[in-house]
Amino acid sequence: MTTNRISAALTQVDRDAVMTAILTIRSKLPFLVDLTAEEPKVLPKMGV
């Protein structure tokens, strides 16, 4: 059985700050794209 050992709380202010930071990153780096579901399957793997 898996036990959750992480106890954390995120305030609304902190959540808003994180979401604003993510939006800033997306606006500053518009060339980053998401991969489709199939693309990671055909990309070479790095290994261990």
N, C-alpha and C positions, 0 to 999 in steps of 0.2 A: 504494500500500500504506500502511496506517495503522500508525504507530509509537507504541507506548505509552511516553510520556515521564514517566509518574508512577510513582514508586517509594515506596511507603508501607507501613508495618507497623502493625498495630493490636494491642496486647496484649490479653489476655483481661480484665485489670483495666479498661482503657480501654473495651472493648466493653461490659462489664457496667455501667460508669458511664453510657455513652450510652443503653443500653437502660433503665436506671432513670430517666434524665431523660425519655425518651420516655413511659414509663409515668406519670410525674408530670404531664406535659403533658396526656396523655389523661384523667387523673383530674380535673385542674383545669379542663379545657375540654371537658366532656362534650357540649356542644351542637355541636361540630364533627362533620360527617358526611362520609362518602365519597360520591363521585358514582358512579352506575352507569356502565356503558360507553356508554350512549346519551346521558346528560345533557350531557357536554362537547360533543357534536356539535351540540346545538341551542342552546347558550348563545352570545350575541353575542361576537364576537372584538374585541380592542382595536386590532389593527393594529400598524404599526411605530412 
